[in-house]
Amino acid sequence: MRILMLGWEFPPFIAGGLGVACYGLTRALDQLGHRVTFILPRPVDRSHTSHVTLLSPDSPPPAPHSARSGPGRGTGASIGQAGGGRGGGGGLETADFSHASFLEIPATFAHPYNSASPMGPVGAGSTEVFTAEALQGLSPEAVGLPAIPSLPHAPTSSHAPGMTGMHLGAGGGAGHGYGPDLFGDADRYARLCVSLTHGRPYDLIHAHDWLTYPAGVALSLVTGKPLVVHVHSTEFDRSGDNINQAVYDIERRGMHAAARVVAVSQLTKDICVRRYGVPADRIDVIYNGIDRVEQDAPMGSDIEEGDKVVLFLGRITMQKGPEYFIAAAKRVLERVDNVKFVVAGSGDMALRMVELAAAMGIGHRVLFTGFLRGRDVDRVFKMADCYVMPSVSEPFGLAALEAIHHDVPVILSKTAGAAEVLTHVLKVDFWDTDEIANKIVAVLRHPPLSRTLREHGCVELRRLTWTGAAERCLASYRLAVGQPAPVAV
């Protein structure tokens, strides 16, 4: 099957679980022999323009071609191609792909993720790189764009009503790190997607989260190809009941325009039905997976010998409940001395959490690492004796799977999608900080409990793989291809 994949994150340009999910699913589809073209919005690093051909508004659209048949092979198209193989720098992680190609579209922001996610140079040998000049103020006709009927978009101003102080994020992404014209970037992304994919053969469109829904709807309207939208998070997860209406409208239109909707949990499916009015029989619940690849041993840490380590890893935002983690830490430290609490991540509530820990008198026991990636994530999991996810609203919660993979006992909010498929974790109400503290103390003080959670948790992971998720996505694709897409409302 030929799949056009639309996503806002892809390693190493990630701010959270969305990028990890896009990578895992794309890689699994690729390994199953399906051809995936992934379109990613990212800025062009001008210091590496020798590796790419810039398509200006006056340039012709790229010549049609099929996805590559093997790593590092050229296509014969007169398009700029990344060079230098793995030694070319820190570009997209594409060495593991045989049938996938990647189109990169620049945005007006410095980079689409938070400041702890630096952009590396273009240089993965198996990646095709297509860029274009920013289209702000240009008409579609100026770049040879096909007409886009009723292109859905929100106001292209970051000062739209309700924008101030909101948590804009693409699924797992850290919303505060995006650019000042997020709606405009989503609109430009949609128009460039239509332009750059003109003439490319594909069977369906798969759009991940709301920032790519306008592009998915536009492509479906222009080409007649069915749309599958993947709901990793909703505006109600990110903002509670204080939603941004423009974001909600984009989400709703994307879901109603789709032939199939993929939800990462039953919890998310219920929100799609109840809040967005999507028919339940058009929604497929497909849980996220994990790559069970052994990691290298940790390289040491600054935690003192004999300390127990309790870990929070995720965006430090309202959705993730960091204040409940700090409050539970206070309760634990009243009963256990040799415990350090590590808060790994970044977000709009980070400074507030530092101040909260200091106000509670436990600032010296709570370590804030900032945003982590790669080996640093592996190291912090290897050091942890317990992982806590006190999320207020968590559509899935990939970090819980990562913790189990790293042999760490998990305490998980009942309002996390992962709680639907994980049995050997301790489940709590996010607001019950006394019970969270009790369960942390139990894990730290009772080795048999910790050992049971670790041993049985690893067994559970065997049925949660990206290959399994990809196979279920393929079943959803077949349903989408076999039926006409509903009319967008």
Secondary structure, 3 states (H helix, E strand, C coil): CEEEEECCCECCECCCHHHHHHHHHHHHHHHCCCEEEEEEECCCCHHHHHHCCEECCCCCCCCCCCCCCCCCCCCCCCCCECCCHHHHCCCCCCCCCCCCEEEEECCCCCCCCCCCCCCCCCCCCCCECCEECCCCCCCHHHHCCCCCCCCCCCCCCCCCCCCCCCCCCCCCCCHHHCCCCHHHHHHHHHHHHHHHCCCCCCCEEEEECHHHHHHHHHHHHHHCCCEEEEECCCHHHHHCCCCCHHHHHHHHHHHHHCCEEEECCHHHHHHHHHHHCCCHHHEEECCCCCCCCCCCCCCCCCCCCCCEEEEEECCCCHHHCHHHHHHHHHHHHCCCCCEEEEEECCCCCHHHHHHHHHHCCCHHHEEEEECCCCHHHHHHHHHCCEEEECCCCECCCHHHHHHHHCCCCEEEECCEHHHHCCCCCEEECCCCHHHHHHHHHHHHHCHHHHHHHHHHHHHHHCCCCHHHHHHHHHHHHHHHHCCCCCCCC
